[in-house]
Amino acid sequence: MPLYLDPEELRGAPGAHIDLIGAMAFRAAGAAQRLGVFETLMPGPLSVAELAARTCTDPAGLAVLLEALASFGYLDRTPGRAGVYGNSPMVAGTLDRRSPWSYAPALAFWQDVLAELWDGLEESVRTGAPQVDFYAWLEERPRTLAEFQSMLDGMAAGLAPLVAASAPHPGERLLDVGGGHARYSVAFCQAYPGLTATIADLPNALEGGRARIEAAGLGDRVTLLPGDLADPGVDLGAGHDTALLFNLCHGFDEAGNRALFKRVAGALRPGGAVVVLETFADLPEGTPATVEAFIRAFSLNLATTQGGRIHSFADIAAWLSDSGFGRIERRHADGPNELLVARLETA
Ligand SMILES: C[S@@+](CC[C@H](N)C(=O)[O-])C[C@H]1O[C@@H](n2cnc3c(N)ncnc32)[C@H](O)[C@@H]1O
């Protein structure tokens, strides 16, 4: 959390108490975001009265929230001007929606997930089964879905050109399974002028992708294929040279991945490549502790909301091998993001 903790203060403090402050800070920051506090303060500091008027909130209620946010490090009190608050440099630098790397969509998305979906955590551990259908839940919440796709798009913004350069030559026909926001297909098409791409994803997940493809002027080279992969009627086509499965396998359990790999094998030409982008459970050596902590928590989230998890490289490789793929290799992409490349064996 943004609160800078003095190691002396931490000595002997119950860790759970520190986590309680972190949970409260996260919830308060989410409320401030939903109320428009950070966005309204982007141009500069305001008094409680001015901010309350602009965000349609009660001045007394808002004042309590602002004091909490100031102590968490989200806001700065303005020296010499009592009751005037501004965004801290951390907020100005990371929660501004005008930046493609803004953390604002992630803050909004995780607020909704933790508040609405983590209630089922104990039961999912007891039963080993997810307690909700994550994508059905998302479909019913267009605002959360838009934040989710925008968060993924932001994460892909820096990674896409690097991944396109680390992956093998994609040939002429690319199939991007679960490629919703289109950032990766667009990066591959920009890197390989002869390439055409098909993006398969749930209908509403493709909305952002449609806009990105138009903006990139790639409407004649990138085709959208809306549909649920669980529906056998959704035809992924045949004869593709390369299939991208980017951050998709972690949403499925073993059976789901085996079924997915079988369908992808049917859509590729013999010798065609499947490229998996994932964080693998066997993390690269030297992964920082905060990165590992988020990945393990994310795996817990996947288990309780989707029945998935962060899989090991060996597990995904074994399921691919059973589905007719060989020549499996692991390639570094960026930090814990790694590629698994495999080729469809010819009969
Ligand atoms: C975690 S996101 C990854 C998005 C993108 N590939 C990336 O790496 O940034 C998973 C994507 O798979 C799509 N997806 C998940 N289950 C699906 C299903 N049953 N049918 C079609 N698409 C699905 C989601 O809508 C989402 O866009």
The ligand as a Tripos MOL2 file, in Angstrom:
@<TRIPOS>MOLECULE
LIG
   27    29     1     0     0
SMALL
NO_CHARGES

@<TRIPOS>ATOM
      1 C1         -7.3920  -13.1430  -19.2180 C.3       1 LIG1
      2 S1         -8.1020  -12.6540  -20.7050 S.3       1 LIG1
      3 C2         -6.6940  -12.5720  -21.8190 C.3       1 LIG1
      4 C3         -6.8980  -11.6150  -22.9490 C.3       1 LIG1
      5 C4         -5.7110  -11.5070  -23.9250 C.3       1 LIG1
      6 N1         -5.4800  -12.7550  -24.6020 N.3       1 LIG1
      7 C5         -4.4820  -11.0560  -23.1870 C.2       1 LIG1
      8 O1         -3.5540  -11.8490  -23.0180 O.co2     1 LIG1
      9 O2         -4.4220   -9.9020  -22.7490 O.co2     1 LIG1
     10 C6         -8.9520  -14.0890  -21.2590 C.3       1 LIG1
     11 C7         -9.7520  -13.8050  -22.5160 C.3       1 LIG1
     12 O3        -10.3770  -15.0380  -22.9020 O.3       1 LIG1
     13 C8        -11.7340  -14.7930  -23.1920 C.3       1 LIG1
     14 N2        -12.5110  -16.0070  -22.8720 N.ar      1 LIG1
     15 C9        -12.5570  -16.6410  -21.6760 C.ar      1 LIG1
     16 N3        -13.4080  -17.6810  -21.7250 N.ar      1 LIG1
     17 C10       -13.9100  -17.7050  -22.9950 C.ar      1 LIG1
     18 C11       -14.8380  -18.5270  -23.6580 C.ar      1 LIG1
     19 N4        -15.4460  -19.5480  -23.0360 N.pl3     1 LIG1
     20 N5        -15.1140  -18.2750  -24.9610 N.ar      1 LIG1
     21 C12       -14.5070  -17.2300  -25.6150 C.ar      1 LIG1
     22 N6        -13.6080  -16.4180  -25.0160 N.ar      1 LIG1
     23 C13       -13.3170  -16.6370  -23.7330 C.ar      1 LIG1
     24 C14       -12.1130  -13.6250  -22.2820 C.3       1 LIG1
     25 O4        -13.2530  -12.9150  -22.7260 O.3       1 LIG1
     26 C15       -10.8530  -12.7800  -22.2990 C.3       1 LIG1
     27 O5        -10.8580  -11.8380  -23.3410 O.3       1 LIG1
@<TRIPOS>BOND
     1     1     2 1
     2     2     3 1
     3     2    10 1
     4     3     4 1
     5     4     5 1
     6     5     6 1
     7     5     7 1
     8     7     8 2
     9     7     9 1
    10    10    11 1
    11    11    12 1
    12    11    26 1
    13    12    13 1
    14    13    14 1
    15    13    24 1
    16    14    15 ar
    17    14    23 ar
    18    15    16 ar
    19    16    17 ar
    20    17    18 ar
    21    17    23 ar
    22    18    19 1
    23    18    20 ar
    24    20    21 ar
    25    21    22 ar
    26    22    23 ar
    27    24    25 1
    28    24    26 1
    29    26    27 1
@<TRIPOS>SUBSTRUCTURE
     1 LIG1         1 GROUP 0 **** ****
